[in-house]
Amino acid sequence: MNATPPQPPCPPQPPQPSDSPTTAQLLRAHQIRLVRGPLVLRPMTEDDWPLLLPWNQDPQLLFLTEGTGNPKSYTLAQIQNIYRTVSQHAYNFMIEHQNQPIGECWLQEMNLAHVTARYPGKDCRRIDLMIGAKTFWGQGIGSTVIDMLCEFGFGAEKADLIFGLVGSHNPRSRRTFEKNGFILDIQTPQPPGSKAEHEYTLILTPQVWRSRSPAI
């Protein structure tokens, strides 16, 4: 009887695309809920994409909120990648006013090497936020949200420093952070032709924050 000749090994098969993301690709879940008067910061979930997508396709909003970049619009896949990636090292929240979703925000572990190198051994966080519902602009909501995130960051999270990053094209955002006690830490010139001449890294310490919020 003739022996069957050995067969060549099968080549490895490439991974097949999945119709649904794995757990690692989803928004990191958390149970933190922050409340102050009519404002609630609730966990961002995978059900919030219909709310987030229109805000991230509004050129005016993106011009103001996207730091020194200048995207005109994002696709659903792009924002899912952004928010899911950020959430692995952040607390992502939806901002609600009297149960109406009006924006989003997060408290994130600092992800910029030039900032962490400046403060070795410190627990550095950053705040990012967007008030997507324009009818709520100019009502002090952004300032309150920043203070709520600082209370959580310096209180429950025991952060050493909290930062806000804004471009010089958005002076309103800078004033909002400064209203909460943030001061200029780093001023970074931007390339010619950028929408902002400078990026401002603003910093807040727990000592300054507590001196402004003695009752908390």
BELRAFEN-V246417 format. One record per residue. PSI is psi in radians with two decimals (* if undefined). OMEGA is omega in whole degrees, -180 to 180 (NA if undefined). BURIAL is 1 if it has 16 or more other C-alpha atoms within 10 Angstrom, else 0. Layout:
BEGIN
psi & omega & burial
PSI & OMEGA & BURIAL
PSI & OMEGA & BURIAL
END
This chain:
BEGIN
psi & omega & burial
2.28 & -179 & 0
2.34 & 177 & 0
2.50 & 178 & 0
2.19 & -180 & 0
2.56 & 180 & 0
2.46 & 180 & 0
2.50 & 178 & 0
2.55 & -179 & 0
2.57 & 178 & 0
2.38 & 178 & 0
2.56 & 179 & 0
2.47 & -179 & 0
2.40 & 178 & 0
2.63 & 178 & 0
2.47 & -180 & 0
2.46 & 179 & 0
2.53 & -180 & 0
2.52 & 178 & 0
-0.37 & -179 & 0
2.47 & -178 & 0
2.68 & 175 & 0
2.99 & -179 & 0
-0.67 & -179 & 0
-0.38 & -179 & 0
-0.13 & -179 & 0
2.90 & 171 & 1
2.34 & 176 & 1
2.21 & -178 & 1
2.56 & 171 & 0
2.95 & -175 & 0
0.28 & -177 & 0
2.27 & 178 & 0
2.09 & -177 & 0
2.31 & -174 & 1
2.35 & 172 & 0
1.89 & -178 & 0
-2.25 & -178 & 0
-0.07 & -178 & 0
2.37 & 177 & 1
2.28 & 169 & 1
1.89 & -178 & 1
2.79 & -180 & 1
2.36 & 172 & 1
2.40 & -178 & 1
3.02 & 178 & 1
-0.14 & 177 & 0
-0.03 & -173 & 0
0.03 & -178 & 0
-0.66 & 178 & 0
-0.42 & 176 & 0
-0.72 & -174 & 0
-0.61 & -174 & 1
-0.86 & -179 & 1
-0.65 & 178 & 0
-0.65 & -178 & 1
0.15 & 173 & 1
0.22 & 180 & 1
1.92 & -176 & 0
-0.63 & -180 & 0
-0.77 & 178 & 0
-0.79 & -177 & 1
-0.61 & 178 & 1
-0.69 & -176 & 1
-0.62 & -169 & 1
-0.30 & -173 & 1
0.72 & 173 & 1
-2.21 & -177 & 1
-0.09 & 174 & 1
3.04 & -178 & 0
1.00 & 176 & 0
2.59 & 179 & 0
-0.46 & -177 & 0
2.68 & 174 & 1
2.60 & 172 & 1
2.93 & 177 & 0
-0.77 & -179 & 1
-0.66 & -180 & 0
-0.79 & -178 & 0
-0.58 & 176 & 1
-0.73 & 179 & 1
-0.76 & -179 & 0
-0.96 & -175 & 0
-0.69 & 180 & 1
-0.70 & 179 & 1
-0.83 & 179 & 1
-0.73 & -173 & 1
-0.35 & 180 & 1
-0.36 & 179 & 1
0.59 & -177 & 1
2.90 & 168 & 1
1.91 & 179 & 1
2.30 & -178 & 1
2.63 & 163 & 1
2.43 & 178 & 1
2.18 & 178 & 1
2.44 & 175 & 1
1.98 & -176 & 1
0.85 & 176 & 0
0.09 & 178 & 0
2.12 & 177 & 0
2.20 & -177 & 1
-0.07 & -179 & 1
-3.02 & 180 & 1
2.82 & 179 & 1
2.93 & 173 & 1
2.74 & 170 & 1
1.98 & -169 & 1
2.55 & 169 & 1
2.35 & -177 & 1
2.24 & -175 & 1
0.20 & -180 & 0
2.08 & -173 & 0
-0.63 & -177 & 0
-0.37 & 177 & 0
-0.84 & -179 & 0
-0.59 & 178 & 1
-0.46 & -180 & 0
-0.42 & -178 & 0
1.16 & -177 & 0
2.44 & 178 & 0
0.01 & -179 & 0
2.52 & 174 & 0
1.74 & -176 & 0
2.32 & 177 & 1
2.88 & 175 & 1
2.61 & 178 & 1
2.31 & 171 & 1
2.49 & 179 & 1
2.76 & 177 & 1
2.16 & 170 & 1
1.76 & -174 & 1
-0.51 & 179 & 1
1.81 & -171 & 0
-0.39 & 179 & 0
-0.23 & 180 & 0
0.09 & 176 & 0
2.63 & 174 & 0
0.27 & -179 & 0
0.14 & 179 & 0
0.17 & -177 & 0
-0.72 & 179 & 1
-0.73 & 179 & 1
-0.74 & 179 & 1
-0.71 & 179 & 1
-0.76 & 178 & 1
-0.76 & -180 & 1
-0.66 & 177 & 1
-0.72 & 179 & 1
-0.60 & 176 & 1
-0.70 & 177 & 1
-0.76 & 178 & 1
-0.76 & -177 & 1
-0.81 & -179 & 1
-0.46 & -179 & 1
-1.51 & -175 & 0
-0.64 & -175 & 0
-0.22 & 177 & 0
0.62 & 178 & 0
2.59 & 177 & 1
-0.63 & -177 & 1
2.53 & 175 & 1
2.42 & -175 & 1
2.70 & 168 & 1
2.42 & 179 & 1
2.18 & -179 & 1
2.69 & 176 & 1
2.74 & -179 & 1
-0.23 & 178 & 1
-0.16 & -175 & 1
1.23 & -177 & 1
-0.48 & 179 & 0
-0.72 & 179 & 0
-0.73 & 178 & 1
-0.77 & 179 & 1
-0.61 & -180 & 0
-0.75 & 177 & 1
-0.75 & -178 & 1
-0.53 & 176 & 1
-0.46 & 180 & 0
0.21 & 175 & 1
-0.03 & 178 & 1
2.52 & 176 & 1
2.84 & -178 & 1
2.28 & 178 & 1
-0.78 & -179 & 0
2.36 & 174 & 0
2.03 & -174 & 0
2.01 & 177 & 0
2.53 & 180 & 0
2.75 & -178 & 0
2.64 & 177 & 0
2.44 & -180 & 0
-0.14 & 178 & 0
2.73 & 179 & 0
-0.42 & 178 & 1
2.40 & 176 & 1
-0.56 & -179 & 1
2.68 & 166 & 1
2.28 & -180 & 1
2.20 & 171 & 1
1.99 & -177 & 1
2.56 & -173 & 1
2.56 & 175 & 1
2.35 & 176 & 1
2.75 & 178 & 1
-0.53 & 180 & 1
-0.78 & 179 & 0
-0.75 & -179 & 0
-0.79 & -179 & 1
-0.55 & 178 & 1
-0.42 & 179 & 0
-0.29 & -178 & 0
1.06 & -173 & 0
-0.41 & -176 & 0
-0.12 & -176 & 0
* & NA & 0
END
